[in-house]
């Protein structure tokens, strides 16, 4: 009888969400604001904010699950690329948010294996949404026998389908709304919407609601 009770308790034990370590480097003003924003996420264990030049040493010391870079048009791209090429950083998953940067820098970052997004506006809410989405995917991949994978290369057909939906919409749409129209998963739609943003075909903004977390809305810009 003791064994039966033990089996039942094991079956009902809730699984804890693994909290992740993050290293953030913002090559723009307000780094402390972005560090504080990520520290408020329940998926995050700790956030270490460092200057770009100290990124490799911080990553080697902290050994984070995620490295986040925030860049703008004033960024010295060669300095950033030299940091990303160091062995300590290359072993980590790197997410880069670029505000008003050159599109060729986005392509170079992606060739180096970084998850790069071109954005027109950077806010604490947008940063939280991007990081939460990435950590949620990472958690699902490590807790199941069949890891959740995002597309490695954009499918032209799917990209065109998503582009058609937001270009014909009369108002900005969320990834969930595009998902309902296209018949694709929300994760897939968000991936292709962010592809359109990085290519300059779409723009993303954040809508704050009285209840619940902010929602990213996508609109077509041509």
ZIHUFEN-V490043 format. One record per pair of residues at least 6 apart in sequence whose ideal C-beta (glycine too) atoms are under 7 Angstrom apart, sorted by sequence separation. I is the first residue (numbers start at 1). GAP is how many residues later the second one is. D is the distance in Angstrom with one decimal. If there is no record, write none. Layout:
BEGIN
<<I	GAP	D> <I	GAP	D>>
END
This chain:
BEGIN
<<38	6	5.4> <83	6	6.2> <110	6	5.4> <141	6	3.8> <179	6	6.3> <196	6	3.9> <197	6	6.6> <208	6	5.1> <209	6	6.7> <98	7	6.6> <109	7	4.1> <119	7	6.6> <141	7	5.0> <166	7	5.6> <179	7	4.4> <182	7	6.3> <197	7	5.3> <207	7	6.3> <26	8	5.6> <39	8	5.0> <50	8	4.3> <59	8	6.0> <98	8	6.2> <140	8	4.4> <206	8	4.7> <207	8	4.9> <38	9	4.6> <71	9	6.6> <193	9	6.4> <24	10	6.2> <48	10	5.7> <84	10	6.5> <106	10	4.8> <176	10	5.2> <179	10	4.6> <206	10	5.9> <207	10	5.3> <24	11	5.8> <69	11	6.9> <137	11	5.6> <175	11	5.1> <178	11	4.5> <35	12	4.9> <106	12	5.5> <166	12	6.4> <204	12	5.3> <205	12	5.3> <96	13	5.4> <117	13	6.8> <137	13	6.6> <165	13	5.3> <204	13	6.9> <24	14	6.5> <35	14	4.2> <48	14	5.2> <175	14	4.8> <204	14	5.4> <103	15	6.7> <175	15	4.0> <178	15	6.5> <22	16	5.8> <162	16	6.0> <165	16	4.9> <202	16	5.2> <203	16	5.7> <32	17	6.8> <101	17	6.7> <165	17	5.8> <202	17	6.5> <31	18	5.2> <96	18	5.1> <98	18	6.5> <175	18	5.8> <202	18	5.7> <203	18	5.1> <98	19	6.9> <201	19	6.9> <202	19	6.1> <94	20	4.3> <95	20	4.6> <96	20	4.4> <97	20	5.4> <98	20	5.3> <99	20	5.6> <100	20	6.9> <162	20	6.2> <201	20	6.6> <94	21	6.8> <98	21	6.9> <161	21	5.5> <201	21	6.8> <22	22	5.7> <67	22	6.3> <97	22	5.7> <20	23	6.2> <24	23	5.8> <99	23	4.8> <19	24	6.2> <20	24	6.0> <21	24	5.4> <19	25	6.2> <20	25	5.9> <21	25	5.3> <22	25	4.8> <23	25	4.9> <24	25	5.1> <25	25	5.4> <27	25	5.4> <67	25	4.9> <69	25	6.8> <71	25	6.5> <97	25	6.2> <193	25	4.8> <17	26	6.4> <19	26	3.8> <25	26	6.5> <67	26	6.9> <75	26	6.6> <23	27	6.5> <25	27	5.2> <52	27	6.2> <56	27	6.0> <66	27	5.5> <67	27	4.6> <68	27	5.1> <69	27	4.5> <70	27	5.4> <71	27	4.9> <72	27	4.5> <73	27	4.6> <81	27	6.8> <162	27	6.0> <52	28	6.3> <55	28	4.7> <60	28	4.1> <64	28	6.3> <65	28	6.9> <72	28	6.0> <73	28	5.7> <77	28	5.2> <84	28	5.5> <59	29	4.7> <66	29	6.4> <72	29	6.6> <25	30	5.1> <56	30	4.1> <59	30	5.3> <71	30	5.9> <84	30	6.6> <97	30	6.8> <162	30	4.3> <52	31	5.9> <162	31	6.2> <56	32	4.8> <56	33	5.7> <59	33	5.9> <97	33	6.6> <159	33	5.3> <163	33	5.9> <172	33	6.7> <55	34	6.3> <158	34	5.9> <162	34	6.9> <23	35	5.3> <95	35	6.6> <23	36	5.5> <34	36	6.3> <159	36	6.2> <166	36	6.1> <154	38	6.6> <163	38	6.5> <23	39	5.5> <95	39	6.0> <151	40	5.9> <21	41	5.7> <23	41	4.5> <150	41	5.3> <154	41	5.1> <174	41	5.1> <175	41	6.9> <22	42	5.4> <28	42	6.0> <174	42	6.6> <21	43	4.2> <27	43	6.7> <174	43	5.7> <21	44	5.8> <22	44	5.0> <23	44	5.1> <24	44	4.6> <25	44	5.4> <26	44	4.0> <27	44	5.1> <28	44	4.9> <173	44	6.6> <20	45	4.0> <27	45	6.9> <172	45	3.7> <173	45	5.8> <20	46	6.0> <22	46	6.2> <172	46	6.0> <172	47	4.1> <27	48	4.8> <70	52	6.5> <166	52	5.5> <166	53	6.6> <167	53	4.1> <166	54	4.8> <133	57	6.8> <68	63	6.5> <66	65	6.9> <66	68	6.4> <66	69	6.7> <65	73	6.6> <117	77	5.5> <119	78	6.6> <118	79	6.0> <117	80	6.4> <118	80	4.2> <126	80	5.6> <117	81	5.5> <125	81	4.5> <116	82	6.7> <118	82	6.8> <120	83	5.1> <123	83	6.1> <121	84	6.6> <119	85	6.3> <129	85	6.8> <37	87	3.6> <41	87	6.0> <129	87	5.4> <38	89	6.8> <43	89	6.1> <125	89	4.4> <34	90	6.3> <37	90	5.8> <38	90	6.8> <41	90	6.6> <126	90	6.9> <33	91	6.1> <37	91	5.5> <41	91	5.9> <43	92	4.3> <106	92	5.5> <34	93	5.6> <38	93	5.9> <43	93	7.0> <103	97	6.6> <20	115	5.4> <18	121	5.9> <17	122	6.3>>
END
